[in-house]
């Protein structure tokens, strides 16, 4: 990525984090429940998705309150935001974006090699 930032800034807002969290839980539910079958929602989908949300929260290492706020699209503190994005396999810094506070972001002047992973 060039430093002139002529492309639109990727969106790492609370709303985007919410969308990624919801998509990951749905995806993991269907992959576990129906690995080689047509997609059909089972009667235990709600319970199993709740378990998957818990697993994702633990993988991220965030509190239940922070996860619930992020799941609802509300801002969470910077450390929790970074942990949640990492648990999703997404690095804002790899896209040249620095997260700020609960819901802000900015272009970075330069990407650091250790942040790009």
Backbone as CSV, one residue per row, in Angstrom:
resi,resn,N_x,N_y,N_z,CA_x,CA_y,CA_z,C_x,C_y,C_z
1,UNK,0.847,-1.176,0.000,0.000,0.000,0.000,0.888,1.233,0.000
2,UNK,0.566,2.190,-0.821,1.358,3.409,-0.879,0.993,4.314,0.281
3,UNK,1.889,5.254,0.587,1.643,6.173,1.692,0.728,7.324,1.314
4,UNK,0.297,7.429,0.025,-0.544,8.568,-0.352,-2.008,8.339,0.008
5,UNK,-2.369,7.119,0.358,-3.724,6.793,0.817,-4.797,7.248,-0.160
6,UNK,-4.566,7.011,-1.450,-5.546,7.403,-2.457,-6.755,6.475,-2.466
7,UNK,-6.633,5.299,-1.890,-7.763,4.377,-1.803,-8.609,4.705,-0.579
8,UNK,-9.882,4.320,-0.587,-10.712,4.547,0.596,-10.141,3.792,1.798
9,UNK,-10.301,4.374,2.984,-9.819,3.735,4.200,-10.689,2.525,4.530
10,UNK,-10.070,1.377,4.819,-10.863,0.228,5.257,-11.645,0.586,6.517
11,UNK,-12.782,-0.038,6.694,-13.685,0.286,7.802,-13.501,-0.696,8.949
12,UNK,-12.993,-0.225,10.072,-12.852,-1.027,11.280,-13.719,-0.450,12.395
13,UNK,-14.864,0.090,12.024,-15.797,0.710,12.967,-16.463,-0.343,13.841
14,UNK,-17.122,0.083,14.932,-17.889,-0.866,15.743,-18.934,-1.622,14.924
15,UNK,-19.567,-0.970,13.970,-20.576,-1.646,13.142,-19.933,-2.735,12.282
16,UNK,-18.746,-2.474,11.748,-18.060,-3.483,10.943,-17.602,-4.646,11.816
17,UNK,-17.092,-4.351,13.019,-16.699,-5.410,13.946,-17.904,-6.280,14.279
18,UNK,-19.047,-5.667,14.518,-20.287,-6.414,14.776,-20.581,-7.363,13.613
19,UNK,-20.506,-6.861,12.398,-20.780,-7.686,11.229,-19.830,-8.868,11.115
20,UNK,-18.542,-8.634,11.372,-17.565,-9.715,11.312,-17.824,-10.751,12.397
21,UNK,-18.150,-10.306,13.621,-18.428,-11.245,14.708,-19.633,-12.117,14.379
22,UNK,-20.711,-11.497,13.909,-21.926,-12.246,13.559,-21.641,-13.239,12.430
23,UNK,-20.925,-12.794,11.416,-20.624,-13.669,10.281,-19.761,-14.852,10.708
24,UNK,-18.775,-14.606,11.566,-17.893,-15.695,12.004,-18.674,-16.757,12.770
25,UNK,-19.565,-16.334,13.675,-20.343,-17.306,14.449,-21.251,-18.115,13.531
26,UNK,-21.933,-17.458,12.593,-22.797,-18.181,11.647,-21.977,-19.164,10.814
27,UNK,-20.841,-18.710,10.316,-20.000,-19.547,9.479,-19.513,-20.773,10.255
28,UNK,-19.038,-20.567,11.485,-18.550,-21.690,12.280,-19.677,-22.648,12.635
29,UNK,-20.879,-22.118,12.887,-22.022,-22.983,13.181,-22.293,-23.916,12.009
30,UNK,-22.428,-23.351,10.824,-22.755,-24.167,9.656,-21.624,-25.125,9.293
31,UNK,-20.376,-24.696,9.447,-19.255,-25.578,9.128,-19.198,-26.765,10.083
32,UNK,-19.507,-26.537,11.367,-19.471,-27.625,12.346,-20.699,-28.522,12.242
33,UNK,-21.853,-27.920,12.024,-23.097,-28.685,12.021,-23.291,-29.478,10.738
34,UNK,-22.852,-28.918,9.639,-23.118,-29.542,8.340,-21.875,-29.492,7.459
35,UNK,-20.819,-30.217,7.837,-19.573,-30.097,7.075,-19.667,-30.560,5.623
36,UNK,-20.513,-31.531,5.333,-20.597,-32.047,3.966,-22.035,-32.214,3.513
37,UNK,-22.931,-31.421,4.063,-24.349,-31.561,3.741,-24.916,-30.206,3.323
38,UNK,-26.064,-30.206,2.676,-26.711,-28.926,2.359,-26.987,-28.148,3.644
39,UNK,-26.968,-26.833,3.540,-27.186,-25.997,4.718,-28.646,-26.024,5.148
40,UNK,-28.879,-26.504,6.365,-30.211,-26.515,6.960,-30.042,-26.161,8.426
41,UNK,-30.806,-25.209,8.905,-30.711,-24.811,10.307,-31.396,-25.855,11.172
42,UNK,-30.697,-26.340,12.182,-31.260,-27.313,13.104,-31.963,-26.635,14.263
43,UNK,-32.693,-27.429,15.017,-33.439,-26.901,16.157,-32.519,-26.342,17.235
44,UNK,-31.299,-26.820,17.297,-30.392,-26.361,18.357,-29.466,-25.233,17.895
45,UNK,-29.797,-24.568,16.815,-28.924,-23.530,16.267,-28.659,-22.411,17.272
46,UNK,-29.684,-21.938,17.958,-29.504,-20.824,18.898,-28.526,-21.217,19.998
47,UNK,-28.707,-22.406,20.569,-27.824,-22.870,21.647,-26.391,-23.041,21.143
48,UNK,-26.245,-23.643,19.972,-24.905,-23.879,19.443,-24.215,-22.576,19.062
49,UNK,-24.963,-21.622,18.514,-24.351,-20.328,18.185,-23.924,-19.601,19.450
50,UNK,-24.697,-19.733,20.530,-24.298,-19.121,21.802,-22.972,-19.719,22.271
51,UNK,-22.819,-21.023,22.120,-21.553,-21.659,22.473,-20.404,-21.167,21.618
52,UNK,-20.653,-20.981,20.334,-19.617,-20.473,19.433,-19.240,-19.034,19.773
53,UNK,-20.226,-18.228,20.171,-19.911,-16.858,20.610,-18.991,-16.905,21.827
54,UNK,-19.291,-17.821,22.765,-18.443,-17.966,23.948,-17.026,-18.382,23.589
55,UNK,-16.896,-19.306,22.653,-15.569,-19.738,22.208,-14.804,-18.589,21.564
56,UNK,-15.483,-17.811,20.737,-14.841,-16.674,20.081,-14.418,-15.634,21.110
57,UNK,-15.257,-15.378,22.106,-14.927,-14.425,23.170,-13.691,-14.893,23.926
58,UNK,-13.652,-16.177,24.271,-12.499,-16.711,25.002,-11.244,-16.674,24.142
59,UNK,-11.375,-16.981,22.868,-10.231,-16.928,21.947,-9.676,-15.502,21.880
60,UNK,-10.568,-14.533,21.930,-10.137,-13.132,21.891,-9.553,-12.684,23.224
61,UNK,-9.982,-13.317,24.312,-9.497,-12.918,25.635,-10.110,-11.620,26.125
62,UNK,-11.397,-11.402,25.805,-12.084,-10.190,26.261,-13.185,-10.564,27.247
63,UNK,-13.633,-9.584,28.005,-14.694,-9.826,28.981,-16.022,-10.075,28.281
64,UNK,-16.941,-10.692,29.013,-18.279,-10.933,28.466,-18.959,-9.609,28.131
65,UNK,-18.756,-8.594,28.962,-19.353,-7.283,28.703,-18.820,-6.641,27.437
66,UNK,-17.494,-6.705,27.247,-16.902,-6.146,26.028,-17.398,-6.891,24.797
67,UNK,-17.476,-8.223,24.888,-17.950,-8.992,23.741,-19.398,-8.635,23.429
68,UNK,-20.226,-8.526,24.455,-21.644,-8.199,24.241,-21.787,-6.832,23.579
69,UNK,-20.996,-5.848,24.033,-21.051,-4.515,23.421,-20.606,-4.569,21.959
70,UNK,-19.513,-5.282,21.688,-19.036,-5.397,20.302,-20.052,-6.159,19.456
71,UNK,-20.647,-7.210,20.000,-21.650,-8.009,19.292,-22.844,-7.141,18.918
72,UNK,-23.130,-6.145,19.754,-24.264,-5.243,19.520,-23.895,-4.043,18.655
73,UNK,-22.628,-3.939,18.278,-22.195,-2.828,17.438,-21.833,-1.578,18.213
74,UNK,-21.632,-1.721,19.514,-21.249,-0.589,20.350,-19.733,-0.566,20.502
75,UNK,-19.198,0.594,20.773,-17.758,0.723,20.932,-17.261,0.035,22.190
76,UNK,-16.059,-0.507,22.112,-15.366,-1.075,23.266,-13.982,-0.452,23.309
77,UNK,-13.305,-0.574,24.460,-12.002,0.078,24.567,-11.021,-0.486,23.538
78,UNK,-9.986,0.270,23.300,-9.031,-0.039,22.235,-8.441,-1.438,22.366
79,UNK,-8.029,-1.821,23.566,-7.416,-3.139,23.751,-8.384,-4.254,23.361
80,UNK,-9.642,-4.138,23.767,-10.644,-5.152,23.417,-10.890,-5.165,21.908
81,UNK,-10.943,-3.992,21.281,-11.126,-3.934,19.821,-10.019,-4.690,19.106
82,UNK,-8.782,-4.417,19.506,-7.641,-5.076,18.872,-7.694,-6.588,19.075
83,UNK,-8.028,-7.026,20.284,-8.109,-8.464,20.566,-9.198,-9.129,19.734
84,UNK,-10.340,-8.472,19.596,-11.439,-9.046,18.817,-11.073,-9.151,17.342
85,UNK,-10.475,-8.099,16.781,-10.058,-8.167,15.378,-9.018,-9.268,15.187
86,UNK,-8.064,-9.398,16.139,-7.053,-10.457,16.031,-7.697,-11.837,16.063
87,UNK,-8.689,-12.028,16.943,-9.378,-13.322,17.033,-10.097,-13.652,15.733
88,UNK,-10.469,-12.629,14.974,-11.115,-12.825,13.677,-10.093,-13.002,12.553
89,UNK,-8.809,-12.875,12.897,-7.763,-13.026,11.894,-7.570,-11.793,11.039
90,UNK,-7.938,-10.632,11.570,-7.850,-9.379,10.819,-6.916,-8.424,11.556
91,UNK,-5.981,-7.838,10.837,-5.059,-6.872,11.415,-5.273,-5.511,10.760
92,UNK,-5.888,-4.565,11.476,-6.052,-3.229,10.898,-4.718,-2.621,10.455
93,UNK,-3.660,-2.845,11.237,-2.371,-2.258,10.874,-1.830,-2.829,9.568
94,UNK,-2.189,-4.067,9.241,-1.764,-4.637,7.960,-2.402,-3.892,6.794
95,UNK,-3.476,-3.178,7.060,-4.151,-2.371,6.044,-3.787,-0.895,6.172
96,UNK,-2.800,-0.600,7.026,-2.348,0.771,7.193,-3.254,1.626,8.051
97,UNK,-4.062,0.985,8.901,-5.024,1.710,9.736,-4.673,1.524,11.204
98,UNK,-4.670,2.625,11.943,-4.469,2.599,13.390,-5.818,2.848,14.053
99,UNK,-6.205,1.950,14.964,-7.439,2.144,15.721,-7.169,3.108,16.861
100,UNK,-8.158,3.952,17.148,-8.032,4.949,18.201,-9.272,4.866,19.079
101,UNK,-9.074,4.698,20.370,-10.198,4.694,21.305,-11.226,3.623,20.997
102,UNK,-12.474,3.913,21.359,-13.554,2.933,21.243,-14.123,2.811,19.838
103,UNK,-13.967,3.861,19.009,-14.659,3.793,17.714,-14.030,4.631,16.607
104,UNK,-12.799,5.033,16.775,-12.149,5.870,15.768,-11.016,5.102,15.097
105,UNK,-10.572,5.620,13.957,-9.435,5.051,13.242,-8.796,6.138,12.401
106,UNK,-7.530,5.918,12.018,-6.828,6.861,11.155,-5.823,6.101,10.310
107,UNK,-5.443,6.718,9.196,-4.369,6.154,8.387,-3.083,6.250,9.187
108,UNK,-2.244,5.241,9.069,-0.931,5.280,9.697,0.035,5.934,8.723
109,UNK,1.049,6.619,9.243,2.055,7.225,8.377,2.810,6.137,7.625
110,UNK,3.198,5.101,8.331,3.890,3.961,7.728,3.506,2.717,8.503
111,UNK,3.402,1.612,7.789,3.149,0.340,8.471,4.456,-0.170,9.052
112,UNK,4.370,-0.684,10.254,5.528,-1.332,10.853,5.482,-2.803,10.480
113,UNK,6.622,-3.364,10.170,6.677,-4.765,9.727,6.101,-5.712,10.773
114,UNK,6.332,-5.452,12.065,5.832,-6.364,13.094,4.321,-6.264,13.269
115,UNK,3.688,-5.187,12.828,2.234,-5.046,12.916,1.523,-5.651,11.717
116,UNK,2.233,-5.884,10.645,1.596,-6.351,9.410,1.210,-7.824,9.472
117,UNK,1.669,-8.529,10.466,1.353,-9.970,10.560,0.003,-10.214,11.187
